Amino acid sequence: MLTPRSSLRALAFVLLLASAPVRAADYTDIWYVPTESGWGANVVQSDLFMFVTFFIYGPDGKPTWYTADLTFDGSSYTGNLYATQGTYWALPWNGASVTTTPVGTARFTPNALNVYQATLTWTVTGTGSVTKAIERQTLTTIPLGGDYVGGQTGRYTSCSNAADNSSYTDRFNLSVAQASGVATFTFTYNDAAANCTLSGTLEQHGLTYRIPGGPYKCTGGLVFSTTATLYEIKATSLGIEGRFAATLPNGCREEANFSAVLR
């Protein structure tokens, strides 16, 4: 039997949402085309702004330096492309030698279904334009295992019983075990008095992880067994964060965001 979380916490969460800003996904990472290893783009995101550096090559095959300042327009990040020149690296830096010249435009369009694929288009005026399907580049395996304490916000929608549609907040202790490409997330929820386990095979995409369709089981104040997809799982400097989504046995769709610090 599925027991919904407290309606009072749901009401508090709805009121909180009314004043809270919507947060965009974080696309900070190295992006590339796997079959074209040798060039790429470094993306650093600050809220709804991106600074992008391109490591690409000119008509002579030599390294070419471009940067872009991109701002979110509701579906893509768009802005100007710049060519910058400065002091030869082996000489003392001379700020007066730096020139930054607009040379075209650039657009970063996230994939509508995930945060690890995107389309990158750039145009150099008088030279041409190119569009590339890019993805995050993984450098090394990032450890997630540990014991954490944190909070979660979520909502139930599309429930068979409309009265079960609600939002909630909850606090938890979290234990993450990671080995041989598999991870298990064990949440002990303080407010719901429940223990929930989500597990499965990890897919690493750059700085983020994803677990597609792994077991999701709860006991105690919440009792059910289903499957869930965890995504945008990321180790932070202080802990861990991520999201998950599942269809519950009573027909409800649960979507939740969580964040925690190491204990």
C-alpha positions in Angstrom: 0.0 0.0 0.0 1.2 3.5 -0.9 0.9 6.0 1.9 1.2 9.6 0.7 3.4 12.1 2.5 1.8 14.7 4.8 -0.6 17.1 3.1 0.6 19.9 5.4 4.2 19.5 4.0 2.7 19.4 0.5 0.9 22.7 1.1 4.1 24.3 2.5 6.0 23.1 -0.6 3.4 24.6 -3.0 3.7 27.9 -1.2 7.4 27.7 -1.4 7.3 27.0 -5.2 5.2 30.2 -5.7 8.1 32.4 -4.8 11.1 30.2 -5.7 13.0 30.8 -8.9 13.2 28.0 -11.5 16.7 26.6 -11.7 18.2 25.6 -15.1 20.2 22.4 -15.4 24.0 22.9 -15.1 25.8 22.1 -18.4 29.3 22.9 -17.1 31.6 20.3 -18.6 33.8 19.4 -21.5 31.8 18.7 -24.7 32.9 16.9 -27.8 31.9 14.5 -30.6 33.2 11.0 -29.7 34.0 10.2 -33.3 35.9 13.5 -33.7 38.3 13.4 -30.8 40.8 16.3 -31.0 38.5 19.3 -30.8 35.8 20.3 -28.4 34.3 23.1 -26.3 34.6 23.9 -22.6 31.3 25.1 -21.1 31.2 27.0 -17.8 27.7 28.0 -16.7 26.6 30.7 -14.3 22.9 30.5 -13.8 21.4 31.4 -17.2 24.7 32.5 -18.7 27.4 30.4 -20.4 31.0 31.1 -21.2 32.3 28.8 -23.9 35.9 28.3 -25.1 36.4 26.4 -28.4 39.6 24.4 -29.1 39.3 24.0 -32.8 41.5 24.5 -35.9 41.8 27.0 -38.7 42.0 26.5 -42.5 45.8 25.9 -42.0 45.2 23.1 -39.5 46.7 25.2 -36.7 44.9 25.7 -33.3 42.3 28.5 -33.3 41.0 30.2 -30.3 37.4 31.3 -30.0 35.1 32.2 -27.1 31.4 32.8 -26.8 29.2 34.6 -24.3 25.8 32.9 -24.4 22.5 33.8 -22.6 19.5 31.5 -22.3 16.5 32.6 -24.5 14.0 30.0 -23.3 15.2 27.0 -25.3 18.9 27.7 -26.2 21.9 29.6 -25.1 22.8 32.2 -27.8 25.3 35.0 -28.2 28.3 36.4 -29.9 31.5 34.5 -30.9 34.8 36.3 -30.3 38.4 36.0 -31.5 41.0 37.1 -29.0 44.7 37.9 -29.4 47.2 38.7 -26.7 50.8 38.5 -25.5 53.0 35.6 -26.6 52.8 33.2 -23.6 56.6 33.2 -23.1 56.8 37.0 -22.6 55.7 39.1 -19.7 51.9 39.8 -20.0 51.0 43.1 -21.6 47.4 43.9 -21.2 47.6 46.6 -23.9 48.2 43.9 -26.5 44.8 42.1 -25.9 42.2 42.5 -28.6 38.7 40.9 -28.6 36.9 41.0 -31.9 33.3 39.8 -32.5 33.5 37.4 -35.4 30.2 35.7 -35.5 27.5 33.9 -33.4 27.1 30.7 -31.4 24.2 28.6 -30.1 24.1 25.8 -27.5 20.8 23.9 -27.6 20.3 21.3 -24.9 18.7 18.0 -25.7 15.1 18.1 -24.6 15.3 14.6 -23.1 18.5 14.7 -21.1 21.4 16.9 -19.9 24.3 15.1 -21.5 23.6 15.7 -25.2 23.3 19.0 -27.0 23.6 20.7 -30.4 26.3 23.3 -30.9 26.2 25.7 -33.8 28.7 28.5 -34.5 29.1 30.9 -37.4 32.2 32.8 -38.4 31.2 35.8 -40.5 32.7 35.5 -44.0 34.0 32.0 -43.4 31.0 29.6 -42.7 29.1 27.8 -40.1 28.9 24.3 -38.6 26.4 22.4 -36.5 27.5 19.5 -34.3 25.7 17.0 -32.2 27.9 17.0 -29.0 27.9 15.3 -25.6 29.7 15.5 -22.3 33.2 14.0 -22.3 34.0 11.6 -19.4 37.5 11.9 -18.0 37.7 9.7 -14.9 35.3 7.7 -12.8 33.9 10.0 -10.1 33.2 8.4 -6.6 29.7 8.8 -5.2 29.9 6.4 -2.2 29.4 7.7 1.3 27.0 8.7 4.1 25.0 11.9 3.7 22.3 14.0 5.2 20.0 16.2 3.2 16.6 17.2 1.9 14.3 16.3 -1.0 11.4 18.1 -2.8 9.0 16.1 -5.0 5.5 15.8 -6.3 2.9 13.2 -7.2 1.0 13.7 -10.4 -1.4 11.8 -12.7 -2.6 9.7 -9.7 -5.6 7.4 -10.2 -7.1 9.0 -7.1 -6.8 12.8 -7.7 -6.6 13.4 -4.0 -3.1 11.8 -4.0 -1.8 14.5 -6.4 0.4 16.6 -4.1 3.8 18.1 -3.5 6.1 17.3 -0.6 9.4 18.1 1.2 11.3 15.6 3.3 14.6 15.3 5.2 16.7 12.2 5.0 19.9 10.3 5.8 21.4 8.8 2.7 23.9 5.9 2.2 25.4 5.4 -1.3 27.3 2.3 -2.2 29.2 2.3 -5.5 31.2 -0.7 -6.9 31.9 -2.2 -10.3 29.7 0.3 -12.1 26.6 -0.3 -9.9 25.3 2.1 -7.2 22.7 1.7 -4.5 21.0 4.7 -2.9 19.4 4.0 0.5 17.3 6.9 1.8 16.0 7.0 5.4 13.3 9.7 5.4 12.8 11.4 8.7 9.3 13.0 8.0 7.8 10.1 6.1 9.3 7.4 8.5 10.3 5.3 5.5 13.3 3.5 4.1 13.6 3.6 0.3 16.3 2.0 -1.9 17.1 2.9 -5.5 19.8 1.0 -7.4 21.1 0.1 -10.8 23.9 0.3 -13.3 25.6 3.7 -13.5 25.9 5.5 -16.8 28.6 8.2 -16.6 28.3 11.3 -18.8 31.0 13.8 -18.1 30.5 15.1 -14.6 27.1 13.5 -14.3 25.7 10.0 -13.7 22.4 8.3 -14.7 20.7 5.1 -13.6 18.1 4.0 -16.1 15.2 1.9 -14.8 16.6 0.4 -11.6 14.6 -1.1 -8.7 12.9 1.4 -6.4 11.5 -0.1 -3.1 10.2 1.5 0.1 9.2 0.1 3.5 7.8 1.7 6.6 5.7 4.8 6.1 5.8 4.2 2.4 5.4 0.7 1.1 5.7 -0.2 -2.6 8.0 -1.7 -5.2 8.6 -0.3 -8.7 11.4 1.0 -10.9 12.9 4.5 -11.2 15.3 6.4 -13.3 17.9 8.5 -11.5 19.5 11.3 -13.5 21.6 14.4 -13.1 23.4 12.6 -10.3 26.5 14.7 -9.4 29.2 14.7 -6.8 29.5 18.2 -5.4 32.3 19.8 -3.3 30.2 19.1 -0.2 28.2 16.1 -1.1 25.8 14.8 -3.7 22.7 15.9 -5.7 20.4 14.4 -8.3 16.9 13.7 -9.5 14.7 10.7 -9.9 11.4 9.8 -11.5 9.1 6.8 -11.2 5.6 5.5 -11.8 4.2 4.2 -8.5 1.8 1.2 -8.1 -1.2 3.4 -7.5 -0.7 5.1 -10.9 1.0 8.2 -9.5 4.0 9.7 -11.2 6.7 10.8 -8.7 9.4 13.3 -9.6 11.9 14.4 -7.0 15.1 16.5 -6.6 17.5 15.8 -3.7 20.7 17.3 -2.4 22.9 16.2 0.6 26.2 16.9 2.3 28.7 14.3 3.6 28.2 13.3 7.2 
